Structures are given as C-alpha cells and as structure tokens.
Amino acid sequence: MYSIDVTLKYSPIAVSVQRKDREDAEALYQKVVAAMGGTPQAIELTCEKEPEKKVSLFSDQISAVIISQRSGAAASGRPTGFFVGVE
C-alpha cells in the first residue's frame, strides 16, 4: 500500500489517500505536482483503501506532496514523512 500525503498551506495536518500499486501512486503524485504549477483548479482525490473517502482541494493551496510506502514504520507508530536525526 502506498500513501500520498498532501500538505496544505496554513494547515498542520496532511490530507492522505492510499493506492495499492506503485504505478497508480506515482500517477497520482504526478497529477498533484502538475496541478501545483498550473492554473488554480479543484482536484478530487479518492482512496483505494477506503473507497467512500473523497476529498477535493484547490491546487493553489497545496504546499507539498509526499509519496511513501506503508510498511513496518507505520505499524511501529512512526508517522510517514522525513526524519532528521540530530546528534
């Protein structure tokens, strides 16, 4: 399972949807990235894990998009995203 997390401006919580296949996740990631650079538009995202889950976003409000594979890290309680170790 792959997760696509979209971070919105002025919002501390990311919007997440899941895809079963790597190719589908990459296609959705590219769709969101392309929308970020163009004319502001509404983007509707759906989730394969929860088919009834839908969200619509304005592309000019997206500040970041992350694609990641849901694996043991999610099960261990660590959130998806980037980890910076400081010594």
C-alpha positions in Angstrom: 0.0 0.0 0.0 1.3 3.5 -0.9 0.3 6.7 0.7 0.1 10.1 -1.0 0.2 12.9 1.6 -0.8 16.4 0.6 0.2 19.3 2.8 -2.0 22.4 2.5 -1.0 26.0 3.3 -2.0 27.1 6.8 -2.9 23.6 7.8 -0.9 21.5 10.2 -2.4 18.2 9.1 -1.8 16.5 5.8 -4.5 15.0 3.6 -3.7 11.4 2.8 -5.1 8.9 0.3 -3.8 5.4 -0.5 -3.1 3.4 -3.6 -2.4 -0.3 -3.9 0.0 -0.2 -6.8 3.3 1.8 -7.1 2.3 2.9 -10.7 -1.1 4.2 -9.5 0.5 6.1 -6.6 3.2 7.6 -8.9 0.5 8.7 -11.4 -1.5 10.4 -8.7 1.7 12.1 -7.3 2.5 13.4 -10.8 -1.1 14.7 -11.2 -0.9 16.7 -8.0 2.6 18.0 -8.8 1.4 19.1 -12.3 -1.6 20.9 -10.8 0.6 22.8 -8.3 2.4 24.6 -11.2 -0.6 25.4 -13.4 -3.8 27.5 -13.2 -5.6 27.1 -9.8 -8.1 24.3 -10.1 -10.1 21.9 -7.9 -8.6 18.4 -7.6 -10.6 15.5 -6.3 -8.7 12.7 -4.7 -10.1 9.2 -3.8 -8.7 6.5 -1.7 -8.4 2.8 -2.7 -8.2 1.6 0.9 -11.4 3.4 1.8 -13.4 3.8 -1.4 -16.0 6.1 0.2 -13.3 8.5 1.2 -13.1 11.6 -1.2 -11.5 15.0 -0.8 -11.4 18.0 -3.1 -8.6 20.5 -2.9 -7.7 23.8 -4.6 -4.3 23.3 -6.3 -3.1 26.8 -5.3 -3.4 25.8 -1.6 -1.0 22.8 -1.9 2.4 23.3 -0.4 3.9 19.8 -0.6 3.1 16.3 -1.7 4.8 13.1 -0.5 4.6 9.6 -1.8 5.6 6.8 0.6 5.2 3.1 1.1 3.2 2.0 4.1 5.3 -0.6 5.8 6.6 -1.6 9.2 7.4 2.0 10.1 3.7 2.9 10.1 2.9 -0.1 12.2 5.6 0.9 14.8 3.9 4.2 15.4 6.3 6.4 13.3 4.5 8.8 11.0 5.2 8.9 7.3 7.5 11.7 6.0 11.0 12.6 6.6 13.1 12.0 9.7 16.1 14.2 10.5 18.4 12.8 13.2 20.3 15.5 15.2 23.2 14.5 17.2 
